Amino acid sequence: MAPLLVAAIVLTAAVYARGAHGHHLARPWPAWRTALFLFGLGAILAALVSPLDELAHELFSVHMAQHMLLTVVGVPLLLLGQPVRPLLRGLPRALRRGVVRPLARSGALRGLLQFVRRPLVAAPLYVLGLYAWHVPTIYDAAVADQALHDLEHAYFLVSALVFWSLVIDPEPFRSPLPYPLRIVFLLLSGAAQNTILGGLLAFSSRALYPHYLGRPEAFGLDGLTDQRLGGAAMWVAGDLIFLAAASLCFFLFLAQEEREQLAREAAEG
């Protein structure tokens, strides 16, 4: 699995670079967009194909750090890289015509994308999945079974892509939420749920996951302390990112209001 994932990430980076910085472009692509996209791929690579992945089987706290890298670091960075157009341009023309274009014209696929990107669908998809995969029996089963663990990570990636696409416009797609509602969406579906689950784990009086019983001692930790560290990582680090995103949405809203006010004044004058 790891070699295939590395190959897929390297190929994705190459296709993006070809589409973003090829000689066919009328205007130069912002280098900072490319950097953010590559950092996002790097975060996913670090989470899934590095010693971090092995250590996650021994320490709950590392497993939480792995999930944070996937859902609140890697995915937002990918979307800030505005990947849709560069990836499409970077594909061979025959692939675009033979595969991508028919898919883009598929009413069923467009309907599915529109459905999952509704806020009342995207939020439960992300939040309920976050809670469900942390139910002790499901969590322990996923850590013990590699196929189920891969499914867990795939779910986190897809649900996070849908979630963050309502906050970061992945052009040419646009979020249905205006900036004020994006702030509410981030605070209620992101920061608040992250705080609740992280707080439950951080302040629990007992170790909840039998898989980790006895394992953290090899690293100088008892199981409960390891669990509390994982909950704190989810709570503090995750909330900082959600609050930073909400703050950015607020400033973008102010900038938008200023532009619209200047346009109205120009039209009246």
C-alpha positions as a Markdown table, in Angstrom:
| # | Residue | x | y | z |
|---|---|---|---|---|
| 1 | Met | 0.0 | 0.0 | 0.0 |
| 2 | Ala | 2.7 | 2.5 | 0.9 |
| 3 | Pro | 4.6 | 2.3 | -2.4 |
| 4 | Leu | 1.3 | 2.8 | -4.3 |
| 5 | Leu | 0.4 | 5.8 | -2.2 |
| 6 | Val | 3.9 | 7.3 | -2.6 |
| 7 | Ala | 3.6 | 6.8 | -6.4 |
| 8 | Ala | 0.1 | 8.4 | -6.5 |
| 9 | Ile | 1.3 | 11.4 | -4.5 |
| 10 | Val | 4.4 | 11.9 | -6.7 |
| 11 | Leu | 2.3 | 11.5 | -9.8 |
| 12 | Thr | -0.3 | 14.0 | -8.5 |
| 13 | Ala | 2.5 | 16.5 | -7.8 |
| 14 | Ala | 3.9 | 16.1 | -11.3 |
| 15 | Val | 0.5 | 16.5 | -13.0 |
| 16 | Tyr | -0.2 | 19.6 | -10.9 |
| 17 | Ala | 3.2 | 21.2 | -11.7 |
| 18 | Arg | 2.7 | 20.5 | -15.4 |
| 19 | Gly | -0.7 | 22.1 | -15.4 |
| 20 | Ala | 0.3 | 25.0 | -13.2 |
| 21 | His | 3.6 | 26.0 | -14.8 |
| 22 | Gly | 3.4 | 24.7 | -18.4 |
| 23 | His | 4.4 | 26.9 | -21.3 |
| 24 | His | 0.8 | 27.0 | -22.6 |
| 25 | Leu | -0.4 | 29.3 | -19.8 |
| 26 | Ala | -1.4 | 32.9 | -20.8 |
| 27 | Arg | -0.8 | 34.1 | -17.2 |
| 28 | Pro | 1.8 | 32.8 | -14.7 |
| 29 | Trp | 0.3 | 30.6 | -12.0 |
| 30 | Pro | 1.0 | 32.0 | -8.4 |
| 31 | Ala | 4.0 | 30.1 | -7.0 |
| 32 | Trp | 2.5 | 30.3 | -3.5 |
| 33 | Arg | -0.5 | 28.3 | -4.7 |
| 34 | Thr | 1.9 | 25.5 | -5.9 |
| 35 | Ala | 3.8 | 25.6 | -2.6 |
| 36 | Leu | 0.7 | 25.2 | -0.6 |
| 37 | Phe | -0.5 | 22.3 | -2.7 |
| 38 | Leu | 2.8 | 20.6 | -2.4 |
| 39 | Phe | 2.9 | 21.2 | 1.4 |
| 40 | Gly | -0.6 | 19.6 | 1.6 |
| 41 | Leu | 0.7 | 16.5 | -0.3 |
| 42 | Gly | 3.7 | 16.5 | 2.0 |
| 43 | Ala | 1.4 | 16.5 | 5.1 |
| 44 | Ile | -0.6 | 13.6 | 3.8 |
| 45 | Leu | 2.6 | 11.7 | 2.9 |
| 46 | Ala | 4.0 | 12.4 | 6.4 |
| 47 | Ala | 0.8 | 11.2 | 8.0 |
| 48 | Leu | 0.4 | 8.0 | 6.0 |
| 49 | Val | 3.8 | 6.9 | 4.8 |
| 50 | Ser | 6.4 | 7.7 | 7.5 |
| 51 | Pro | 7.5 | 6.4 | 10.9 |
| 52 | Leu | 4.5 | 8.4 | 12.2 |
| 53 | Asp | 2.2 | 5.7 | 10.7 |
| 54 | Glu | 4.0 | 2.9 | 12.5 |
| 55 | Leu | 4.2 | 4.9 | 15.8 |
| 56 | Ala | 0.4 | 5.5 | 15.6 |
| 57 | His | -0.1 | 1.8 | 16.3 |
| 58 | Glu | 1.7 | 2.2 | 19.6 |
| 59 | Leu | 0.6 | 5.6 | 20.9 |
| 60 | Phe | -2.9 | 7.1 | 20.8 |
| 61 | Ser | -1.5 | 10.6 | 20.9 |
| 62 | Val | 0.5 | 10.0 | 17.7 |
| 63 | His | -2.6 | 8.5 | 16.0 |
| 64 | Met | -4.5 | 11.8 | 16.8 |
| 65 | Ala | -1.6 | 13.8 | 15.4 |
| 66 | Gln | -1.9 | 11.7 | 12.3 |
| 67 | His | -5.6 | 12.4 | 12.0 |
| 68 | Met | -5.0 | 16.1 | 12.5 |
| 69 | Leu | -2.4 | 16.1 | 9.7 |
| 70 | Leu | -4.9 | 14.6 | 7.3 |
| 71 | Thr | -8.0 | 16.5 | 8.1 |
| 72 | Val | -7.0 | 20.0 | 9.3 |
| 73 | Val | -3.6 | 20.5 | 7.7 |
| 74 | Gly | -3.2 | 18.4 | 4.6 |
| 75 | Val | -6.7 | 18.9 | 3.1 |
| 76 | Pro | -7.0 | 22.7 | 3.6 |
| 77 | Leu | -3.5 | 23.2 | 2.1 |
| 78 | Leu | -4.5 | 21.1 | -1.0 |
| 79 | Leu | -7.6 | 23.3 | -1.5 |
| 80 | Leu | -5.7 | 26.5 | -1.0 |
| 81 | Gly | -3.5 | 25.4 | -3.9 |
| 82 | Gln | -6.7 | 25.6 | -6.1 |
| 83 | Pro | -6.0 | 22.2 | -7.6 |
| 84 | Val | -8.9 | 21.6 | -10.0 |
| 85 | Arg | -7.7 | 23.6 | -13.0 |
| 86 | Pro | -4.0 | 22.7 | -12.7 |
| 87 | Leu | -4.7 | 19.0 | -12.3 |
| 88 | Leu | -7.0 | 19.0 | -15.3 |
| 89 | Arg | -4.6 | 21.0 | -17.5 |
| 90 | Gly | -1.7 | 18.7 | -16.4 |
| 91 | Leu | -3.4 | 15.5 | -17.6 |
| 92 | Pro | -2.7 | 14.2 | -21.1 |
| 93 | Arg | -5.2 | 15.5 | -23.7 |
| 94 | Ala | -6.4 | 12.1 | -24.6 |
| 95 | Leu | -7.2 | 11.4 | -20.9 |
| 96 | Arg | -9.1 | 14.7 | -20.6 |
| 97 | Arg | -11.2 | 14.0 | -23.7 |
| 98 | Gly | -11.8 | 10.3 | -23.1 |
| 99 | Val | -12.3 | 10.2 | -19.3 |
| 100 | Val | -12.6 | 13.6 | -17.6 |
| 101 | Arg | -14.9 | 15.2 | -20.1 |
| 102 | Pro | -17.5 | 12.4 | -20.0 |
| 103 | Leu | -17.4 | 12.4 | -16.2 |
| 104 | Ala | -17.8 | 16.2 | -16.1 |
| 105 | Arg | -20.9 | 15.9 | -18.3 |
| 106 | Ser | -22.4 | 13.1 | -16.2 |
| 107 | Gly | -25.6 | 14.4 | -14.5 |
| 108 | Ala | -25.3 | 11.7 | -11.9 |
| 109 | Leu | -21.8 | 12.8 | -10.8 |
| 110 | Arg | -22.7 | 16.5 | -10.8 |
| 111 | Gly | -25.8 | 15.7 | -8.8 |
| 112 | Leu | -23.8 | 13.7 | -6.3 |
| 113 | Leu | -21.2 | 16.5 | -5.9 |
| 114 | Gln | -24.0 | 19.1 | -5.4 |
| 115 | Phe | -25.7 | 16.8 | -2.8 |
| 116 | Val | -22.6 | 16.1 | -0.6 |
| 117 | Arg | -21.6 | 19.8 | -0.8 |
| 118 | Arg | -24.8 | 20.9 | 0.8 |
| 119 | Pro | -23.9 | 22.2 | 4.3 |
| 120 | Leu | -26.5 | 20.0 | 6.0 |
| 121 | Val | -24.9 | 17.0 | 4.3 |
| 122 | Ala | -21.2 | 18.0 | 4.5 |
| 123 | Ala | -21.3 | 18.8 | 8.2 |
| 124 | Pro | -22.8 | 15.5 | 9.4 |
| 125 | Leu | -20.6 | 13.6 | 7.0 |
| 126 | Tyr | -17.6 | 15.1 | 8.7 |
| 127 | Val | -18.8 | 15.3 | 12.3 |
| 128 | Leu | -20.6 | 12.0 | 12.6 |
| 129 | Gly | -17.7 | 10.2 | 10.9 |
| 130 | Leu | -15.3 | 11.8 | 13.4 |
| 131 | Tyr | -17.3 | 10.6 | 16.3 |
| 132 | Ala | -18.0 | 7.1 | 14.8 |
| 133 | Trp | -14.4 | 6.3 | 14.1 |
| 134 | His | -13.5 | 7.1 | 17.7 |
| 135 | Val | -16.1 | 4.7 | 19.2 |
| 136 | Pro | -13.7 | 2.3 | 21.1 |
| 137 | Thr | -14.8 | -0.9 | 19.4 |
| 138 | Ile | -14.6 | 0.6 | 15.9 |
| 139 | Tyr | -11.4 | 2.4 | 16.7 |
| 140 | Asp | -9.6 | -0.7 | 18.0 |
| 141 | Ala | -10.9 | -2.7 | 15.1 |
| 142 | Ala | -9.5 | -0.2 | 12.6 |
| 143 | Val | -6.1 | -0.1 | 14.3 |
| 144 | Ala | -5.9 | -3.9 | 14.3 |
| 145 | Asp | -7.0 | -4.4 | 10.7 |
| 146 | Gln | -5.0 | -2.7 | 8.0 |
| 147 | Ala | -7.8 | -2.7 | 5.4 |
| 148 | Leu | -10.2 | -1.1 | 7.8 |
| 149 | His | -7.5 | 1.4 | 8.9 |
| 150 | Asp | -7.0 | 2.3 | 5.2 |
| 151 | Leu | -10.8 | 2.8 | 4.9 |
| 152 | Glu | -10.8 | 5.0 | 8.0 |
| 153 | His | -8.1 | 7.2 | 6.5 |
| 154 | Ala | -9.9 | 7.4 | 3.1 |
| 155 | Tyr | -13.1 | 8.4 | 4.9 |
| 156 | Phe | -11.3 | 11.2 | 6.8 |
| 157 | Leu | -9.7 | 12.5 | 3.6 |
| 158 | Val | -12.9 | 12.5 | 1.5 |
| 159 | Ser | -15.1 | 13.9 | 4.3 |
| 160 | Ala | -12.5 | 16.6 | 5.0 |
| 161 | Leu | -12.3 | 17.5 | 1.3 |
| 162 | Val | -16.1 | 18.0 | 1.2 |
| 163 | Phe | -16.1 | 19.9 | 4.5 |
| 164 | Trp | -13.3 | 22.3 | 3.6 |
| 165 | Ser | -14.6 | 22.8 | 0.1 |
| 166 | Leu | -17.4 | 24.8 | 1.7 |
| 167 | Val | -14.9 | 27.1 | 3.3 |
| 168 | Ile | -12.2 | 27.3 | 0.6 |
| 169 | Asp | -13.6 | 27.7 | -2.8 |
| 170 | Pro | -12.0 | 25.1 | -5.0 |
| 171 | Glu | -12.4 | 27.1 | -8.2 |
| 172 | Pro | -14.3 | 26.7 | -10.6 |
| 173 | Phe | -16.5 | 25.3 | -7.8 |
| 174 | Arg | -17.9 | 27.9 | -5.4 |
| 175 | Ser | -19.2 | 27.4 | -1.8 |
| 176 | Pro | -22.9 | 27.9 | -1.4 |
| 177 | Leu | -22.1 | 29.7 | 1.9 |
| 178 | Pro | -21.4 | 33.5 | 2.1 |
| 179 | Tyr | -18.5 | 34.4 | 4.4 |
| 180 | Pro | -20.6 | 35.0 | 7.6 |
| 181 | Leu | -22.1 | 31.5 | 7.3 |
| 182 | Arg | -18.7 | 30.0 | 6.6 |
| 183 | Ile | -17.6 | 31.4 | 10.0 |
| 184 | Val | -20.6 | 29.8 | 11.7 |
| 185 | Phe | -20.0 | 26.5 | 9.8 |
| 186 | Leu | -16.4 | 26.4 | 11.0 |
| 187 | Leu | -17.2 | 27.3 | 14.6 |
| 188 | Leu | -20.2 | 24.9 | 15.0 |
| 189 | Ser | -19.2 | 21.9 | 12.8 |
| 190 | Gly | -15.4 | 22.3 | 13.2 |
| 191 | Ala | -14.2 | 23.9 | 16.4 |
| 192 | Ala | -17.1 | 23.0 | 18.7 |
| 193 | Gln | -17.1 | 19.3 | 17.7 |
| 194 | Asn | -13.4 | 19.2 | 17.9 |
| 195 | Thr | -13.5 | 20.7 | 21.4 |
| 196 | Ile | -16.2 | 18.2 | 22.6 |
| 197 | Leu | -14.5 | 15.1 | 21.4 |
| 198 | Gly | -11.0 | 16.3 | 22.3 |
| 199 | Gly | -12.3 | 17.3 | 25.8 |
| 200 | Leu | -13.9 | 14.0 | 26.3 |
| 201 | Leu | -10.6 | 12.2 | 25.6 |
| 202 | Ala | -8.5 | 14.7 | 27.5 |
| 203 | Phe | -10.6 | 14.6 | 30.7 |
| 204 | Ser | -11.6 | 11.0 | 30.7 |
| 205 | Ser | -10.8 | 9.2 | 34.0 |
| 206 | Arg | -10.1 | 5.9 | 32.3 |
| 207 | Ala | -8.4 | 4.6 | 29.2 |
| 208 | Leu | -11.0 | 4.0 | 26.5 |
| 209 | Tyr | -9.0 | 2.0 | 23.9 |
| 210 | Pro | -7.9 | -1.5 | 24.9 |
| 211 | His | -5.5 | -1.7 | 21.9 |
| 212 | Tyr | -3.2 | 0.7 | 23.6 |
| 213 | Leu | -3.1 | -1.0 | 27.0 |
| 214 | Gly | 0.5 | -1.6 | 27.9 |
| 215 | Arg | 1.9 | -0.1 | 24.7 |
| 216 | Pro | 2.7 | 3.5 | 25.8 |
| 217 | Glu | 4.8 | 2.3 | 28.8 |
| 218 | Ala | 7.6 | 1.6 | 26.3 |
| 219 | Phe | 7.7 | 5.3 | 25.7 |
| 220 | Gly | 7.6 | 6.3 | 29.3 |
| 221 | Leu | 3.8 | 7.0 | 29.4 |
| 222 | Asp | 0.9 | 5.3 | 30.9 |
| 223 | Gly | -2.2 | 4.7 | 28.8 |
| 224 | Leu | -4.4 | 7.3 | 30.3 |
| 225 | Thr | -1.7 | 10.0 | 29.9 |
| 226 | Asp | -1.2 | 9.0 | 26.3 |
| 227 | Gln | -5.0 | 9.3 | 25.7 |
| 228 | Arg | -5.2 | 12.7 | 27.4 |
| 229 | Leu | -2.3 | 14.0 | 25.3 |
| 230 | Gly | -4.1 | 12.8 | 22.2 |
| 231 | Gly | -7.3 | 14.5 | 23.2 |
| 232 | Ala | -5.4 | 17.7 | 24.0 |
| 233 | Ala | -3.7 | 17.6 | 20.6 |
| 234 | Met | -7.1 | 17.3 | 18.9 |
| 235 | Trp | -8.6 | 20.0 | 21.0 |
| 236 | Val | -5.9 | 22.6 | 21.0 |
| 237 | Ala | -4.2 | 22.2 | 17.6 |
| 238 | Gly | -7.5 | 21.5 | 15.8 |
| 239 | Asp | -9.3 | 24.5 | 17.3 |
| 240 | Leu | -6.4 | 26.8 | 16.5 |
| 241 | Ile | -6.7 | 25.9 | 12.8 |
| 242 | Phe | -10.5 | 26.2 | 12.8 |
| 243 | Leu | -10.3 | 29.6 | 14.6 |
| 244 | Ala | -7.6 | 30.8 | 12.2 |
| 245 | Ala | -9.8 | 29.8 | 9.2 |
| 246 | Ala | -12.8 | 31.6 | 10.7 |
| 247 | Ser | -10.7 | 34.7 | 11.3 |
| 248 | Leu | -9.5 | 34.6 | 7.7 |
| 249 | Cys | -13.1 | 34.3 | 6.5 |
| 250 | Phe | -14.0 | 37.4 | 8.6 |
| 251 | Phe | -11.2 | 39.5 | 6.9 |
| 252 | Leu | -12.2 | 38.2 | 3.5 |
| 253 | Phe | -15.8 | 39.2 | 4.3 |
| 254 | Leu | -14.6 | 42.7 | 5.2 |
| 255 | Ala | -12.6 | 43.0 | 2.0 |
| 256 | Gln | -15.6 | 41.9 | 0.0 |
| 257 | Glu | -17.8 | 44.5 | 1.7 |
| 258 | Glu | -15.3 | 47.2 | 1.0 |
| 259 | Arg | -15.1 | 46.2 | -2.7 |
| 260 | Glu | -18.9 | 46.2 | -3.1 |
| 261 | Gln | -19.1 | 49.6 | -1.3 |
| 262 | Leu | -16.5 | 51.1 | -3.6 |
| 263 | Ala | -18.4 | 49.7 | -6.6 |
| 264 | Arg | -21.7 | 51.2 | -5.4 |
| 265 | Glu | -20.0 | 54.6 | -4.9 |
| 266 | Ala | -18.5 | 54.5 | -8.4 |
| 267 | Ala | -21.9 | 53.6 | -9.9 |
| 268 | Glu | -23.6 | 56.4 | -8.1 |
| 269 | Gly | -20.9 | 58.9 | -8.9 |
